[in-house]
């Protein structure tokens, strides 16, 4: 029934599917664990009651196909992956698996303790590729920060006046993480999914950006001003491209995103970098 609804609701951007999956998850799948096979050498597990992830059990739902397309495009490229806001490790496992992302080394960072436990469990079969960190990404390292009480997919550092979960975690900058792990000279792709502190995260990776790091970030459909992309283009002077299902589209002015960001409930994945010459494989 869920799969049928997912298929029928595609013209409406699958509105209501999340709520339907939440209802079924809480009523039927409360104590069950779900398993999704990403490739012949990769899978992730999670509580089946979780509507953010249990939608992926449906044939009618495709999770961020533009991200999968882009990471498969880079499968033959020599690079290392930094997964900031890794959640349960879906993209960490995808990139580390030879059948999906080409078997790249991964540093996976997650702030929430309960989500980190799932990340660690999903990363365990790939310990030769994935190293996990229970930290919050910020512009300063070793600062104690409080996490918000939002759902796991939106949980981040609590802003002033925002409800807190009471959980405290230590921060780290991306440059510091790369230094500590001996990755400073590596060619890296950094995925930023850090729920509102993307600007601070970018401030904490100045050295990586100077060395041609490629950043994958999200500009949410709920923001018609495209504030993060505006900051990246106008204040940081980085080149920006929108990831589409089967194409990579250059964005030179933020108002160009108006034609693409049609769903207010969806996050849109873009890439930012200093120069295209550093990543010719991404623009074939």
C-alpha contacts under 8 A as a table, 3 or more apart, distances in Angstrom:
res1	aa1	res2	aa2	distance
1	X	4	X	5.10
1	X	5	X	6.19
2	X	5	X	5.09
2	X	6	X	6.07
2	X	17	X	7.68
2	X	20	X	7.26
2	X	21	X	7.24
2	X	58	X	7.32
3	X	6	X	4.98
3	X	7	X	6.27
3	X	58	X	5.32
3	X	59	X	6.43
3	X	60	X	5.68
3	X	61	X	7.95
4	X	7	X	5.16
4	X	8	X	6.14
4	X	60	X	7.55
5	X	8	X	5.09
5	X	9	X	5.89
5	X	17	X	7.35
6	X	9	X	5.30
6	X	10	X	6.42
6	X	14	X	5.88
6	X	17	X	6.29
6	X	58	X	7.74
6	X	60	X	5.38
6	X	61	X	6.63
7	X	10	X	5.56
7	X	14	X	7.78
7	X	60	X	5.18
7	X	61	X	7.92
8	X	11	X	7.31
8	X	14	X	7.89
9	X	12	X	5.22
9	X	13	X	6.38
9	X	14	X	4.45
9	X	15	X	6.55
9	X	17	X	7.99
10	X	13	X	4.87
10	X	14	X	4.79
11	X	14	X	7.15
12	X	15	X	5.90
13	X	263	X	7.09
14	X	17	X	5.66
15	X	18	X	7.58
16	X	19	X	5.30
16	X	20	X	6.21
17	X	20	X	5.04
17	X	21	X	6.10
17	X	55	X	7.75
18	X	21	X	5.17
18	X	22	X	6.11
18	X	51	X	5.85
18	X	52	X	6.88
18	X	55	X	7.19
19	X	22	X	4.97
19	X	23	X	6.18
19	X	51	X	7.44
20	X	23	X	5.13
20	X	24	X	6.28
21	X	24	X	5.21
21	X	25	X	5.80
21	X	50	X	7.96
21	X	51	X	5.06
21	X	54	X	6.82
21	X	55	X	6.41
22	X	25	X	5.03
22	X	26	X	6.04
22	X	49	X	6.76
22	X	50	X	6.64
22	X	51	X	4.62
23	X	26	X	5.37
23	X	27	X	6.08
24	X	27	X	5.10
24	X	28	X	5.50
24	X	29	X	6.86
24	X	49	X	7.53
25	X	28	X	5.54
25	X	29	X	4.67
25	X	30	X	5.94
25	X	48	X	6.22
25	X	49	X	3.74
25	X	50	X	6.41
25	X	51	X	6.67
25	X	54	X	7.71
26	X	29	X	6.17
26	X	30	X	5.20
26	X	49	X	5.38
27	X	30	X	6.42
28	X	49	X	7.91
29	X	32	X	5.27
29	X	48	X	5.58
29	X	49	X	5.22
30	X	47	X	7.80
30	X	48	X	6.81
30	X	49	X	5.12
31	X	47	X	7.42
31	X	48	X	7.49
31	X	49	X	7.48
32	X	47	X	6.20
32	X	48	X	5.45
32	X	49	X	7.31
33	X	45	X	6.71
33	X	46	X	5.74
33	X	47	X	4.65
33	X	48	X	5.00
34	X	45	X	5.55
34	X	46	X	5.52
34	X	47	X	6.02
34	X	48	X	4.89
34	X	54	X	7.45
35	X	43	X	6.79
35	X	44	X	5.79
35	X	45	X	4.50
35	X	46	X	6.79
36	X	43	X	5.48
36	X	44	X	5.46
36	X	45	X	6.48
36	X	56	X	7.59
36	X	57	X	7.07
37	X	40	X	7.38
37	X	42	X	6.07
37	X	43	X	4.27
37	X	44	X	6.71
38	X	41	X	7.84
38	X	42	X	5.31
38	X	43	X	5.27
38	X	44	X	7.57
38	X	94	X	6.72
38	X	100	X	7.32
39	X	42	X	4.96
39	X	43	X	6.92
39	X	94	X	7.94
39	X	97	X	7.49
39	X	99	X	5.70
39	X	100	X	6.09
40	X	99	X	6.35
41	X	97	X	6.00
41	X	98	X	7.14
41	X	99	X	6.42
42	X	93	X	6.43
42	X	94	X	6.83
42	X	97	X	5.77
42	X	99	X	7.79
43	X	93	X	7.35
43	X	122	X	7.51
44	X	88	X	7.73
44	X	89	X	7.47
44	X	90	X	6.43
44	X	93	X	7.55
44	X	122	X	5.52
45	X	118	X	7.70
45	X	122	X	6.58
46	X	50	X	7.65
46	X	53	X	7.47
46	X	88	X	7.49
46	X	118	X	7.01
47	X	50	X	5.80
48	X	51	X	7.79
48	X	53	X	7.72
48	X	54	X	5.74
49	X	54	X	6.93
50	X	53	X	5.73
50	X	54	X	5.76
51	X	54	X	5.05
51	X	55	X	6.13
52	X	55	X	6.36
52	X	153	X	7.31
53	X	56	X	5.75
53	X	57	X	7.94
54	X	57	X	5.49
54	X	58	X	7.80
55	X	58	X	5.70
55	X	61	X	6.37
56	X	59	X	7.53
56	X	61	X	5.96
56	X	62	X	6.79
56	X	63	X	6.60
57	X	61	X	7.81
58	X	61	X	5.48
59	X	62	X	7.42
62	X	65	X	6.18
64	X	67	X	5.45
64	X	68	X	6.69
65	X	68	X	5.08
65	X	69	X	6.08
65	X	245	X	5.73
66	X	69	X	5.08
66	X	70	X	6.22
66	X	243	X	5.67
66	X	244	X	5.08
66	X	245	X	4.12
66	X	246	X	6.80
66	X	269	X	7.69
67	X	70	X	5.16
67	X	71	X	6.17
67	X	243	X	7.05
67	X	245	X	7.88
67	X	269	X	7.19
68	X	71	X	5.25
68	X	72	X	6.04
69	X	72	X	5.24
69	X	73	X	6.17
69	X	245	X	6.74
69	X	246	X	6.91
70	X	73	X	4.96
70	X	74	X	6.56
70	X	243	X	7.41
70	X	282	X	7.69
71	X	74	X	5.12
71	X	75	X	6.25
71	X	95	X	7.13
71	X	101	X	5.81
72	X	75	X	4.90
72	X	100	X	6.39
72	X	101	X	5.32
72	X	102	X	7.54
73	X	76	X	7.44
73	X	281	X	7.77
73	X	282	X	6.96
74	X	77	X	5.13
74	X	101	X	7.25
74	X	102	X	7.89
74	X	281	X	6.94
74	X	282	X	6.82
75	X	95	X	7.98
75	X	100	X	7.44
75	X	101	X	4.79
75	X	102	X	4.32
75	X	103	X	7.75
76	X	102	X	6.31
77	X	281	X	7.39
78	X	104	X	7.89
78	X	187	X	7.56
79	X	104	X	6.85
79	X	105	X	7.98
79	X	186	X	7.18
79	X	187	X	5.09
79	X	188	X	5.42
79	X	189	X	6.99
80	X	104	X	5.80
80	X	105	X	5.27
80	X	106	X	6.13
80	X	186	X	7.01
80	X	187	X	6.27
80	X	188	X	4.77
80	X	189	X	6.28
81	X	92	X	7.84
81	X	95	X	7.51
81	X	104	X	6.82
81	X	105	X	6.25
81	X	106	X	4.74
81	X	107	X	6.41
81	X	188	X	5.69
81	X	189	X	4.97
81	X	190	X	5.98
81	X	191	X	7.71
82	X	106	X	5.74
82	X	107	X	4.84
82	X	108	X	6.05
82	X	109	X	7.84
82	X	188	X	7.06
82	X	189	X	6.20
82	X	190	X	4.66
82	X	191	X	6.19
83	X	86	X	5.25
83	X	91	X	7.55
83	X	92	X	6.40
83	X	106	X	7.12
83	X	107	X	6.09
83	X	108	X	4.65
83	X	109	X	6.04
83	X	190	X	6.12
83	X	191	X	5.03
83	X	192	X	6.93
84	X	108	X	6.26
84	X	109	X	5.00
84	X	110	X	6.73
84	X	137	X	6.88
84	X	190	X	7.16
84	X	191	X	5.70
84	X	192	X	5.14
84	X	193	X	5.98
84	X	194	X	6.58
85	X	108	X	7.66
85	X	109	X	5.74
85	X	110	X	5.00
85	X	111	X	7.16
85	X	137	X	7.93
85	X	191	X	7.96
85	X	192	X	6.62
85	X	193	X	4.95
85	X	194	X	5.24
86	X	89	X	5.18
86	X	90	X	7.41
86	X	91	X	7.27
86	X	92	X	6.96
86	X	108	X	5.72
86	X	109	X	5.64
86	X	110	X	5.41
86	X	119	X	7.41
86	X	193	X	7.49
87	X	90	X	7.47
87	X	110	X	5.96
87	X	115	X	5.90
87	X	116	X	6.84
87	X	119	X	6.39
87	X	152	X	7.68
87	X	153	X	7.34
88	X	115	X	5.95
88	X	116	X	6.78
88	X	118	X	5.26
88	X	119	X	4.10
88	X	120	X	7.86
88	X	122	X	6.99
89	X	92	X	4.91
89	X	93	X	5.89
89	X	108	X	7.35
89	X	118	X	7.80
89	X	119	X	4.93
89	X	120	X	7.97
89	X	122	X	6.46
89	X	123	X	6.88
90	X	93	X	5.50
90	X	94	X	6.20
91	X	94	X	4.76
91	X	95	X	6.04
92	X	95	X	5.38
92	X	96	X	6.10
92	X	106	X	6.40
92	X	107	X	7.96
92	X	108	X	6.53
92	X	123	X	7.73
92	X	130	X	7.22
93	X	96	X	5.03
93	X	97	X	5.93
93	X	122	X	7.39
93	X	123	X	6.55
93	X	126	X	7.53
93	X	130	X	7.80
94	X	97	X	5.40
94	X	100	X	5.57
94	X	101	X	5.67
95	X	98	X	7.55
95	X	100	X	6.34
95	X	101	X	3.98
95	X	102	X	6.44
95	X	103	X	6.08
95	X	104	X	5.82
95	X	105	X	7.97
95	X	106	X	7.58
96	X	100	X	7.80
96	X	101	X	6.25
96	X	102	X	6.78
96	X	103	X	4.25
96	X	104	X	4.80
96	X	105	X	6.14
96	X	106	X	6.59
96	X	126	X	7.11
96	X	129	X	5.91
96	X	130	X	6.85
97	X	100	X	5.45
97	X	101	X	5.85
97	X	102	X	6.18
97	X	103	X	4.69
97	X	104	X	7.43
97	X	126	X	7.92
98	X	101	X	5.86
98	X	102	X	4.12
98	X	103	X	3.99
98	X	104	X	7.67
99	X	102	X	6.24
99	X	103	X	7.54
100	X	103	X	7.66
101	X	104	X	6.92
103	X	129	X	7.35
104	X	129	X	6.66
105	X	129	X	4.58
105	X	130	X	6.02
106	X	129	X	5.93
106	X	130	X	4.65
106	X	131	X	6.28
107	X	130	X	5.92
107	X	131	X	5.04
107	X	132	X	5.98
107	X	133	X	7.54
108	X	130	X	6.90
108	X	131	X	6.14
108	X	132	X	4.73
108	X	133	X	6.13
109	X	132	X	5.92
109	X	133	X	4.75
109	X	134	X	6.05
109	X	135	X	6.06
109	X	136	X	7.27
109	X	137	X	7.70
110	X	113	X	7.85
110	X	115	X	7.27
110	X	116	X	5.59
110	X	119	X	7.84
110	X	132	X	7.86
110	X	133	X	6.38
110	X	134	X	5.30
110	X	135	X	5.81
110	X	136	X	6.54
111	X	115	X	7.89
111	X	116	X	6.88
111	X	134	X	5.41
111	X	135	X	4.81
111	X	136	X	4.77
111	X	137	X	7.97
111	X	147	X	7.91
111	X	156	X	7.45
111	X	169	X	6.56
112	X	115	X	5.34
112	X	116	X	5.83
112	X	134	X	7.44
112	X	147	X	7.54
112	X	152	X	7.72
112	X	155	X	7.72
112	X	167	X	7.74
112	X	169	X	7.97
113	X	116	X	4.93
113	X	117	X	6.28
113	X	134	X	7.07
114	X	117	X	5.31
114	X	118	X	6.92
115	X	118	X	5.25
115	X	119	X	6.28
115	X	152	X	7.28
116	X	119	X	4.82
116	X	120	X	6.07
116	X	134	X	6.39
117	X	120	X	5.16
117	X	121	X	6.30
118	X	121	X	5.05
118	X	122	X	6.16
119	X	122	X	5.22
119	X	123	X	6.03
119	X	132	X	7.63
120	X	123	X	5.06
120	X	124	X	6.05
120	X	132	X	6.50
121	X	124	X	5.25
122	X	125	X	6.95
123	X	126	X	5.32
123	X	127	X	6.36
123	X	130	X	6.15
123	X	131	X	7.76
123	X	132	X	7.69
124	X	127	X	5.33
126	X	129	X	5.37
126	X	130	X	5.78
127	X	130	X	5.19
127	X	131	X	6.61
134	X	169	X	7.69
135	X	169	X	6.16
135	X	170	X	5.53
135	X	171	X	5.45
135	X	172	X	6.48
136	X	145	X	7.79
136	X	157	X	7.61
136	X	169	X	6.56
136	X	170	X	6.16
136	X	171	X	4.47
136	X	172	X	6.17
137	X	171	X	5.60
137	X	172	X	5.22
137	X	173	X	5.64
137	X	174	X	6.92
137	X	194	X	7.14
137	X	201	X	6.12
138	X	141	X	6.98
138	X	171	X	5.91
138	X	172	X	5.83
138	X	173	X	5.29
138	X	174	X	7.86
138	X	197	X	6.92
138	X	200	X	5.44
138	X	201	X	4.98
138	X	204	X	6.53
139	X	172	X	7.37
139	X	173	X	5.39
139	X	200	X	4.76
139	X	201	X	5.47
139	X	202	X	7.46
139	X	203	X	5.55
139	X	204	X	4.23
139	X	205	X	7.98
140	X	143	X	6.74
140	X	171	X	6.80
140	X	172	X	6.10
140	X	173	X	5.65
140	X	204	X	6.76
141	X	170	X	7.55
141	X	171	X	4.99
141	X	172	X	3.87
141	X	173	X	5.45
141	X	176	X	7.29
142	X	170	X	5.33
142	X	171	X	4.99
142	X	172	X	5.92
143	X	170	X	5.36
143	X	171	X	5.12
143	X	172	X	7.65
144	X	168	X	6.27
144	X	169	X	5.58
144	X	170	X	4.56
144	X	171	X	6.37
145	X	157	X	6.54
145	X	158	X	7.87
145	X	168	X	5.49
145	X	169	X	5.55
145	X	170	X	6.19
145	X	171	X	6.88
146	X	157	X	5.81
146	X	158	X	5.78
146	X	164	X	6.63
146	X	165	X	7.57
146	X	166	X	6.50
146	X	167	X	5.73
146	X	168	X	4.58
146	X	169	X	6.57
147	X	155	X	6.86
147	X	156	X	5.45
147	X	157	X	4.42
147	X	158	X	4.90
147	X	164	X	5.76
147	X	165	X	5.91
147	X	166	X	6.82
147	X	167	X	5.61
147	X	168	X	6.36
147	X	169	X	7.58
148	X	155	X	5.66
148	X	156	X	5.69
148	X	157	X	5.75
148	X	158	X	4.27
148	X	159	X	7.61
148	X	162	X	6.79
148	X	163	X	5.73
148	X	164	X	4.22
148	X	165	X	5.28
148	X	166	X	7.83
149	X	155	X	6.61
149	X	158	X	7.88
149	X	163	X	5.74
149	X	164	X	4.93
149	X	165	X	4.26
149	X	166	X	7.97
150	X	153	X	7.90
150	X	154	X	5.78
150	X	155	X	4.88
150	X	156	X	7.84
150	X	165	X	7.95
151	X	154	X	5.49
151	X	155	X	5.73
152	X	155	X	4.92
154	X	195	X	6.07
155	X	195	X	6.67
156	X	194	X	6.32
156	X	195	X	5.32
156	X	196	X	7.32
157	X	195	X	7.66
157	X	196	X	7.93
157	X	197	X	7.62
158	X	162	X	5.76
158	X	163	X	6.87
158	X	164	X	5.98
159	X	162	X	5.27
164	X	167	X	7.49
172	X	176	X	6.58
172	X	177	X	6.67
173	X	176	X	5.15
173	X	177	X	6.19
173	X	201	X	6.75
173	X	204	X	4.87
173	X	205	X	6.77
174	X	177	X	5.01
174	X	178	X	6.17
174	X	201	X	7.05
174	X	204	X	5.75
174	X	205	X	5.22
174	X	208	X	7.94
175	X	178	X	5.15
175	X	179	X	6.15
175	X	184	X	7.46
175	X	204	X	6.06
175	X	205	X	4.85
175	X	206	X	7.27
175	X	207	X	6.42
175	X	208	X	6.32
176	X	179	X	4.99
176	X	180	X	6.09
177	X	180	X	5.23
177	X	181	X	6.22
178	X	181	X	5.28
178	X	182	X	6.03
178	X	183	X	4.66
178	X	184	X	5.13
179	X	182	X	5.19
179	X	183	X	5.99
179	X	184	X	5.27
180	X	183	X	7.65
181	X	184	X	7.98
182	X	185	X	7.82
183	X	186	X	5.28
184	X	208	X	7.31
185	X	211	X	7.74
187	X	211	X	7.65
187	X	212	X	7.31
187	X	213	X	6.41
188	X	208	X	7.94
188	X	212	X	7.96
188	X	213	X	5.19
188	X	214	X	6.52
189	X	213	X	5.86
189	X	214	X	4.80
189	X	215	X	5.86
189	X	216	X	7.38
190	X	213	X	7.04
190	X	214	X	6.17
190	X	215	X	4.78
190	X	216	X	6.11
191	X	215	X	5.83
191	X	216	X	4.62
191	X	217	X	6.11
192	X	198	X	6.83
192	X	201	X	7.87
192	X	215	X	7.00
192	X	216	X	6.00
192	X	217	X	4.99
192	X	218	X	7.40
193	X	198	X	7.65
193	X	217	X	6.40
193	X	218	X	6.76
194	X	197	X	5.87
194	X	198	X	6.11
195	X	198	X	7.16
196	X	199	X	7.88
197	X	200	X	5.26
197	X	201	X	6.16
198	X	201	X	4.87
198	X	202	X	6.15
198	X	228	X	7.80
199	X	202	X	5.13
199	X	203	X	6.29
199	X	228	X	7.66
200	X	203	X	4.98
200	X	204	X	6.32
201	X	204	X	5.07
201	X	205	X	6.62
202	X	205	X	5.22
202	X	206	X	6.73
203	X	206	X	5.92
205	X	208	X	5.18
205	X	209	X	6.19
206	X	209	X	5.15
206	X	210	X	6.19
207	X	210	X	5.05
207	X	211	X	6.37
208	X	211	X	5.09
208	X	212	X	6.64
208	X	213	X	5.41
209	X	212	X	5.16
209	X	213	X	4.85
209	X	214	X	7.46
209	X	273	X	7.18
209	X	274	X	6.99
210	X	213	X	7.30
210	X	274	X	7.55
212	X	273	X	6.56
212	X	274	X	6.20
212	X	275	X	7.17
212	X	278	X	5.97
213	X	273	X	6.55
214	X	271	X	6.82
214	X	272	X	6.06
214	X	273	X	5.07
214	X	279	X	7.93
215	X	271	X	5.39
215	X	272	X	5.12
215	X	273	X	6.37
216	X	269	X	6.72
216	X	270	X	5.70
216	X	271	X	4.44
216	X	272	X	6.55
217	X	269	X	5.70
217	X	270	X	5.47
217	X	271	X	6.18
217	X	272	X	7.73
218	X	267	X	5.74
218	X	268	X	5.31
218	X	269	X	4.62
218	X	270	X	6.14
219	X	223	X	7.55
219	X	226	X	6.52
219	X	228	X	6.54
219	X	229	X	6.83
219	X	267	X	5.81
219	X	268	X	5.22
219	X	269	X	6.51
219	X	270	X	7.31
220	X	223	X	5.78
220	X	226	X	7.75
220	X	264	X	7.27
220	X	265	X	7.62
220	X	266	X	6.09
220	X	267	X	4.12
220	X	268	X	5.75
221	X	224	X	6.77
221	X	261	X	5.43
221	X	262	X	6.76
221	X	263	X	5.59
221	X	264	X	4.13
221	X	265	X	6.06
221	X	266	X	5.42
221	X	267	X	5.74
221	X	268	X	6.84
222	X	263	X	7.74
222	X	264	X	4.38
222	X	265	X	6.36
222	X	266	X	7.61
223	X	226	X	5.58
223	X	227	X	7.22
223	X	264	X	7.69
224	X	258	X	7.56
226	X	229	X	5.55
226	X	230	X	6.10
226	X	254	X	6.58
226	X	257	X	7.60
227	X	230	X	4.99
227	X	231	X	6.20
228	X	231	X	5.09
228	X	232	X	6.26
229	X	232	X	4.98
229	X	233	X	6.09
229	X	240	X	7.83
229	X	254	X	6.57
230	X	233	X	5.32
230	X	234	X	5.65
230	X	235	X	7.49
230	X	254	X	5.82
231	X	234	X	5.46
231	X	235	X	5.05
231	X	236	X	6.47
232	X	235	X	5.86
232	X	236	X	4.92
232	X	237	X	6.32
232	X	238	X	5.89
232	X	240	X	7.84
232	X	272	X	7.63
233	X	236	X	5.77
233	X	237	X	4.83
233	X	238	X	5.29
233	X	239	X	6.61
233	X	240	X	6.96
233	X	252	X	7.59
233	X	253	X	7.76
233	X	254	X	7.91
234	X	237	X	5.60
237	X	274	X	7.62
238	X	272	X	5.98
238	X	273	X	5.46
238	X	274	X	5.03
238	X	275	X	7.73
239	X	251	X	7.82
239	X	252	X	7.52
239	X	272	X	5.45
239	X	273	X	5.38
239	X	274	X	5.91
239	X	275	X	6.74
239	X	276	X	7.81
240	X	250	X	6.21
240	X	251	X	5.50
240	X	252	X	6.95
240	X	270	X	6.83
240	X	271	X	5.65
240	X	272	X	4.58
240	X	273	X	6.86
241	X	248	X	6.16
241	X	249	X	5.21
241	X	250	X	4.28
241	X	251	X	5.25
241	X	270	X	5.57
241	X	271	X	5.34
241	X	272	X	6.68
242	X	248	X	5.70
242	X	249	X	5.04
242	X	250	X	6.37
242	X	251	X	6.69
242	X	268	X	7.76
242	X	269	X	6.39
242	X	270	X	4.35
242	X	271	X	6.48
243	X	247	X	6.46
243	X	248	X	4.90
243	X	249	X	6.60
243	X	268	X	7.79
243	X	269	X	5.74
243	X	270	X	5.37
243	X	271	X	7.24
244	X	247	X	5.05
244	X	248	X	5.84
244	X	249	X	7.28
248	X	283	X	7.48
251	X	254	X	6.87
251	X	256	X	6.41
251	X	257	X	7.36
252	X	256	X	7.54
253	X	256	X	5.70
253	X	257	X	7.97
254	X	257	X	5.78
254	X	258	X	7.95
255	X	258	X	5.54
256	X	259	X	6.15
256	X	260	X	7.78
257	X	260	X	5.27
257	X	261	X	5.99
258	X	261	X	5.62
258	X	262	X	7.48
259	X	262	X	7.25
261	X	264	X	7.46
261	X	268	X	7.15
263	X	266	X	5.58
273	X	276	X	7.14
275	X	278	X	5.87
275	X	279	X	7.76
276	X	279	X	5.46
276	X	280	X	6.19
276	X	283	X	7.68
277	X	280	X	5.46
279	X	282	X	5.69
279	X	283	X	7.39
280	X	283	X	5.53
280	X	284	X	6.76
281	X	284	X	5.78
